[in-house]
């Protein structure tokens, strides 16, 4: 049986973050492919951490800048190593390359961190964002180096795949577009959803440790909700998310119909009770799990170009994409009251899910790519000259910095 080692930036939390749900999808896929999986992390587990043992996955606590990892990976001898985000590849990539050189090294990007940071910085400065702010960002340089050092990088956003290939000329064979992988929506699923009349109110969802989510809730409270509430005085908005900070919790105001609920255990129930999902996202990267969850449970959404980025290709959005808050509020009011347009938007979401996110198709693509890499790994690496160059220099610098820290810790 082939062995896969996942090195997590954190322990997966599918019930609180889209990144956690993404990791669960990858673990499911590798199990389907027949891999024996070990998941390792330097992080602390939380009450929301996934029950890996219940899935038949071995959990291992590892140390940063410590030679015990070298012994661990040498004994494990994995066929594939998946790094959860580029920071983990920076920390452990050289050790994997040295002590498990035959293992395929895969980078799970989640999103382009440099793009997210560059957008956030531009937003804070109230400046328009341009791609050269991303290409010149120091995080982008680190991230790109990690992509080249890896044998394959999984790209969740079609937009981010495009800018890597077209703007930075990253070779096509180093990247795989692999968005969220979900079960397609059947006619039976569709018919079982609550209809327009059985749903009410608005909902927004977002982990409070993610800055774009906090900003989105603040925009809803101060700019958008007063406009909606003026036209729909009986409507409420329900705000869900784990780890919501104090300033968000203090926005709870039942008299204004603004209800801060905190963590919600069942996202399906939340989405199926709501008539509309609101996501006024001003910055960020990757694709938005909350908006896919809305489609999976028949709830149309109102969002921004950043919110919908990389999510719908050339297909219609399941709702409305707006660039200003007045238009956003008016679109929400209109769709909330129009059952015909609402039903059309819901149907657009079904087409999106079944066309772009079908688990069976995407798992097949991933499995075929892995098999090709297993069969042609030396040739694949031989074509990646920049990757070999970075392995030579970065491996040495990372290695000896880690060894210096390790020696310092011993003293």
N, C-alpha and C positions, 0 to 999 in steps of 0.2 A: 504493500500500500504506500502511495506517495504521501509525503509529509509537507505540511504548510505551516510556517510560523508567521503569525501576525504580531507585529510590535505596535502597540497602541499608544497614541499620545495620551489618551485617557482610557478607562474601562468603558465599554460601550453602554450608552444610556438611550435605548430606542424610544422610551416613553417621554423623554425630555428634549431631545435634539434630533434634527434631521441627520446630522453626522452619525449619531448613534444608530439611527434606523438604516442608514446607508451601510454601516459596518455590519449590521445584522444581515442585510441582503447579500453582502460579499461572503460572509461566513456560511450562509445557507447555500450559496452557489458552489463554494469549494467542497462542502460536504456532499452535495449532489454529484460533483465530479469524482468523488471517491477519495478525497484527501483526509488524512488524519491530521487534525488541527490542534495546534498549541497557540494560545494567546498570552502574550507577555506585555507587561507595562511597568513603568517606574511610578505610576500614579497611585493614589489611594482610592479604594472603592468607596462608593456612596450607596445610600439607600435605594437609588434608582439604577444601580449597575445591573447589567444583564446577568441572568443565571446561566453562565457558560457551562457549568457542570451538568445542568439539566439538559443541555444540548449535546452532551458527550464531548465537550471541548475541554482540554487541559488548561488550567490557568497557572501562570508562573509570575511571581514578583521578581523583577530584575533591578539591578543597580546601575546608575549612570556613572561613567568613568570608573569602571571596575572590571578587573580581569576575569571575574567569575562569569561574566557573559561569554567570554571566549571559550571557556570550558563547557558551558551550557550549550552553545550552538555547535561546537565541535561534536559533542556527544549526540545531540539531536539530529544533526546532518540533514537539514530540511532540503526538499527539492525546490521549494518556493518560499521566499520571504516577502511579506507585504509590509511596507512602512506606512503607517497611518499619519500622513502629512510630512512635509519636507523637513521639519525640524527633527523628526525621529530619524529620517535618513541621514541627516547631518551627524546625529549623535551615534548611530549604530551602523551606518552604511559601511564604513571602513572595516569594522570588525567582521561584518558579514562577508565582505569581499575577501578578507584575509583568512577567516576560519571556516567559511562555507563557500568557497569560490565557485562551485558548480551550481549553486542555488540561483534560480531566476530571481532577480531583484525587481519588485514591483512597487511603484509609488502610488498610493491612493491620495490624490491631491485634495479631495473634498471641494475646494475652490482655489482660485489663484489668490493666495494671501496678499501678494504684492498689489494686485488690482484692488482688493477690498481696502487695504490700508491707504493706498493712494487716493481712492475715492473718499474715504472718510476724512483724510487730511484736507482735501479740497473743499469738502462740505463744511468743515469747521472754520476754514478761512473764508467761506462764502465765495469761493472761486468756481468758475466753470471747470469741469473735468475734461482733460484731453489725454489721449493714449500715451503721449510722451511722458506724462507724469508717472504712468505705470512703467514704461520701459526704463526710465531713469531711477526708479525707486530701488533703494538698496535691498529690500526684501525680494524684489523681482530677480535681482542678480543671484541671490542665494537660492531662490526657488528654481531658477533655470538651471543652475549648476546641478541641483539635485535631480532634475528631470534628465539631464544628460548622463549623470552617473548611473541612473537606473536603466534596466533593460526595457521597461515599459511603464508608462504613466497613465493612470486611469483618469479621464476627464469627464466630469459630470455635466458640464455645460457645453453645448454646441458652440456658443459664442466664444468661450475661452479656448476651445480647440482651434477655432478659426484664427483668432488673433495670435496664438502661438505659431501657427503654421504660416500665416500671411505676413505678420508684422516682424516676428523674430526668426522665421525660417527654420523652425524646429522640424526635423525630418518626420515624415508621416509614420514611419515604422516604429517610432518611439512613443507614439500616442494612441490611445484607444478611447473613442467616445463611448462612455458607459454611464448613461444617466441612471436615475432610480429605476430599479427593476421590481415591477409589481404585477400582480395577477390581473389579467385583462378583465374588463367589465362585461359580464354576460347579459343577455336580455332578462334573465331571471333576476340578476342583481338589480338591474335598472328598475324593474317593476316592483321590487320590494322597498325601494326608497320612499320615504314620506313625500307626499306631493306638495305643491306650492301652498295650498291652504293649511296643511298640517304643520308647516314650519313658520317660525316667526323670529324676529329680532336679528341682530347682526352679531358677528363674532370675529375676534382677532386672536391670533395665537403666536407666541414667540418666547423663546428662552431668554430670561432676563440677564444672562451673562453675555449676550451677543448685542453689541452696541447698536447695530441697525434696528433690532427689535425694540429696544428702549426708545430710540428716536421715533420710530413708527408709532408707538403708543402715545408719546407726547404730542405728535402731530395730530393724531386722532382726537385727543382730548381738547386741544387748544384751537385747532384750525378747522377740523372737519365735522366733528360731532355736533357742535353748536348749530351748524347749518342744517344738518340732517334732522336734528331734534326739533328745530323750528318748524319744519314741514311735517314731521312725523312725531308728534308730541307723546304718543304712547309707546314708541319703539324704545328698545334697550340695546346696548352693546355689551357683550360679555367678553372680558379680557382674560385669557388663559395663558399660563406659562410657568414653568419651574424657575426658581431662583429670581423672582421679580424683586428689584431693589426697592428700598423704602419710598423713594419719590414716586414710584409707580403705584405702590400699595396705597399711598396717601391720596391718589386720584379717585379712589372709590367714592362714588357719590350717587346713591340710589335715587335721590330726588331729580337728578339730571339724567337718569337712565344709564349711567356709566358704572358698570359693575365689574370690579376687579376680583376675579375668582381664584387666581393662582393656578397651581398645577392641576390639570385634569387627567384623570386616569385613563379614560377611554376617548380617544380622539374621534373615533367613528360616531359615537353617540353625540358628541359635541357638534360635529359637522352636520349630522343628519337632523339635528333639532333647529339649526340656523337656516334662515332664508338666504342670507348673503354673508360672504367673508370679505373683510376689508383688510388691505395690506398696503398702506402708503409708505413704501420703502424708498428711502432717498439715496442710500448708498449700500454697498455690499458686493458680493460676488457669488459664483456658483448658481445653483437653482434652489428654489424655495420649497421645502418639504411641505409646509403648511398649505401651499397652493395646490400641490399635487394631492394632498389629503382631501382638500375641498372637492376636487374633481372626482376622487374615488368614492365620495359619499354624496355626490349630487348637489353640491352647493356652489353656485356661480360666485365669482369673485370680482372685486374692483381692486386694481393695483396700478402700479407705475411701470414705466419702461424698464427700470432696474428690477422690479419685482418679477416681470414676465420674461426678462432676458434669458435667452438660451433654452426656454422651456417649450415653445410652441412651433418652432420652425416657420413654415409658411402657412400653417393652419390657423383658423380663427381662434381667438382667445375665448375662454368660457366665461365671458362677462365683458368688462370694459377696461381698457388701459388708458390712464389719464396722466397729464403732465402738470396740472395745477389743481389746487385744493378746491376751488369753486367747482370746476368741472367734475372732480372726484365726487364731491358731495351730491351734485345734481345727478350724476350717473347712478349713484347708489340709491337715491330717492326714486328715480325713474324705474330702475330694474326691480326694486323692492315692491313696486305697486303694479307691475305689468306681468301677469302670468304667462302671456304668450311669449314675450321676449325672454322671460326667465326660463321657460321650458327649452327654448332654442339654445340659450347659453349652456344649460345643463347638458344638452345633447352634444354641443361642441366639446365639452369636457370629456365625454365618453369617447369621442373620436380621437382626441388628443392622447388619452391614456392608451387606447388600444393600438394606436399607430406608432407612438414614440416610446412607450415605457413598458411594452409587453415583456414580462419576465422570461418567457421561454425563448423568444428571439434573442434577447440580450445575453442570456446565459450561454446560448449556443455560440454567439460571437466570441465571448470571453473564453470558452472552452477551446474553440478552434485556435484562437490566438495563443493560448498556453501550450497547446500541443505543437504548434509550429515553432515556438520558442524552445521547447524541450528538444526538438529534433535538430534545430539549427542555431543553438545558442552561441557557439564559437564564431560562426559566420556573421551572426547578427551583431555581436560585439565588435567584430573586426571592421564592420562598416561604420561604427560609431567612433570616429577618430577623436572628436571633441570629448566624448565620454571617457575614452582611454586617457586622454591628456589630463582631464580633471581628476580621474582616479589616481593618476600618478602623483599629481601635486597636492590635491586636496586630501587624499588619503594620508599622505605623509604629514601634512600640517595638522589635520584633525587627530591623527594617531598620536603624535608626540605632545600635542596640547593635552589630550586625555591622559597620557602616561604621566605627564608632569603633575596634573591634578591628582591622579591616583597616588603618586609618590608623596605629594604634599599632604594628602589625607592620611596616609600611613604614619607620617611624622607627627 
